[in-house]
Amino acid sequence: MDTERSHTADVVIVGAGLVGSALACALSSAPDLRIVVIDNQTPPPSPSADRFDHRVVALSPAAIKFLRELQVWQNIDERRYCAYQDMEVWDGEGNGRIAFSCNEVHRDELGVIVENSVVLQALHAAMTPRVTWLTPVSVTEWHQVNDLQKLVLSDGSTVTASLVTGADGAHSQLREMAGIPVNAWAYHHSAIVTTIRTQQHHRFTARQRFSHQGPLAFLPLHGGPNGEIGRYCSIVWSLDEEVAERMMNLGDQAFCRELTRVSEACLGEVEWADRRHLIPLWQRHARDYGRPGFALIGDAAHTIHPLAGQGVNLGLYDARALAGEITRAHSRGVPLQHPSVVQRYQRQRKLHNLTAMASMEGFKRLFGNPSPLFLVARNHGLNWVDRQLWLKRLLMQTAAGEI
Ligand SMILES: Cc1cc2nc3c(=O)[nH]c(=O)nc-3n(C[C@H](O)[C@H](O)[C@H](O)COP(=O)(O)OP(=O)(O)OC[C@H]3O[C@@H](n4cnc5c(N)ncnc54)[C@H](O)[C@@H]3O)c2cc1C
């Protein structure tokens, strides 16, 4: 029985970011499951009405479908997200270009750009009272007691559960405590993220310019502080670490001029940029996604270069798969600490995540190579792909999370 200092649960989720919250939400409607969510931060404040959150994500149609099934997407104000119908990718050092259009795959959109805080708030609002929240606390000790997991928290309370889930992000403490090794390598790249206003309307198109210095993405946002539609984008600009530092130190006007130049003024002049944030980029992959009684999901299991905007999408597919395995086991009377629960989840997700990570790595190397031979080959390659509708459909279906 629960007292204020000792909680019992079927599933405890450590980390209430987008992925951990999506798992909690998916499990909160399952009958009889007791769920505890732990985070070392208090829930973030409501998204600001007159300023964009600097962290945005490009959600795939499959991720949106999942959020719809959770009754989350329906609660997001449509003025807070931007559906994009087209995507343009080009080589800044040649004439290679690929244009993707939602018409080519007979759908209304290729994806949506939305602020992290907007989705997070909708996830929290959709959770049923079956979820117990413990914040801001962290895990100080972790013991196995018979076949149960017992966590001691920083406020002295305890949680005993059949299954612990580590959704505590790229630097996962739980992954470390469990002694699960990771394959990790630094890209020696950092991403500058901020919001910009451009001279021209973005026409609901996501744009990405590649060069050997790194990709620059313009992700269209819906409105703007004064109700102006179509003039605001979120940018993710990945650069060598020293170049990124230099760009961070520029004054606002010089930074905007540099962005206009590097983007080839694809939306005219960059007129304004919000405060810049610098995020070091790493690729990490946990060798195992858990063990009996413990599962890793989201960035705690894998972090990926943001160039294709897939990180949170992969995490949401993890949450969907793990929720499916937990509810399946629970409905059949299989204890959640049974090895098959985590094994079945891992089988569904590991290969898919590894494939996505390998393709991102391939892309990064392809564009990171300044050799003239590579330059000619990849520009021919891009233009060739642009003419192959079947291949573009395949790429769009993969990015949409359908394959
Ligand atoms: C520049 C950039 C751009 C990106 N763009 C995209 C995009 O367009 N599309 C996309 O799909 N992905 C994108 N991503 C990736 C995406 O942001 C991440 O994959 C996603 O946020 C991971 O979510 P998560 O819930 O797994 O982890 P996190 O968001 O890191 O959440 C972890 C949670 O755990 C909590 N926590 C951490 N440590 C502890 C602890 N010790 N104890 C308790 N709680 C803890 C944190 O407070 C947090 O709430 C981008 C990433 C970067 C860096």
The ligand as an ORCA input file, in Angstrom:
! r2SCAN-3c Opt
* xyz 0 1
  C      19.215     20.632    -32.184
  C      18.266     19.481    -32.152
  C      17.172     19.465    -33.021
  C      16.296     18.383    -33.017
  N      15.262     18.340    -33.910
  C      14.447     17.260    -33.951
  C      13.371     17.154    -34.901
  O      13.131     18.041    -35.732
  N      12.608     16.023    -34.897
  C      12.840     15.004    -34.011
  O      12.142     13.982    -34.084
  N      13.838     15.092    -33.093
  C      14.640     16.178    -33.042
  N      15.636     16.240    -32.128
  C      15.787     15.170    -31.154
  C      14.799     15.303    -30.008
  O      14.830     16.602    -29.464
  C      15.105     14.263    -28.939
  O      15.220     13.013    -29.564
  C      13.998     14.215    -27.900
  O      13.813     15.444    -27.251
  C      14.297     13.124    -26.867
  O      13.235     13.039    -25.974
  P      13.383     12.182    -24.645
  O      12.074     12.329    -23.957
  O      13.883     10.820    -24.966
  O      14.556     12.885    -23.833
  P      14.612     14.347    -23.192
  O      13.824     15.313    -23.997
  O      16.048     14.637    -22.984
  O      13.859     14.194    -21.791
  C      14.494     13.565    -20.690
  C      13.708     13.883    -19.427
  O      14.352     13.219    -18.347
  C      14.587     14.125    -17.284
  N      15.818     13.693    -16.618
  C      17.080     13.791    -17.070
  N      17.943     13.255    -16.190
  C      17.200     12.802    -15.155
  C      17.524     12.158    -13.950
  N      18.783     11.848    -13.621
  N      16.503     11.843    -13.104
  C      15.215     12.126    -13.412
  N      14.862     12.747    -14.556
  C      15.840     13.079    -15.424
  C      14.690     15.484    -17.931
  O      14.327     16.523    -17.023
  C      13.671     15.352    -19.075
  O      12.383     15.723    -18.659
  C      16.518     17.311    -32.118
  C      17.605     17.339    -31.236
  C      18.480     18.417    -31.263
  C      19.667     18.402    -30.329
*
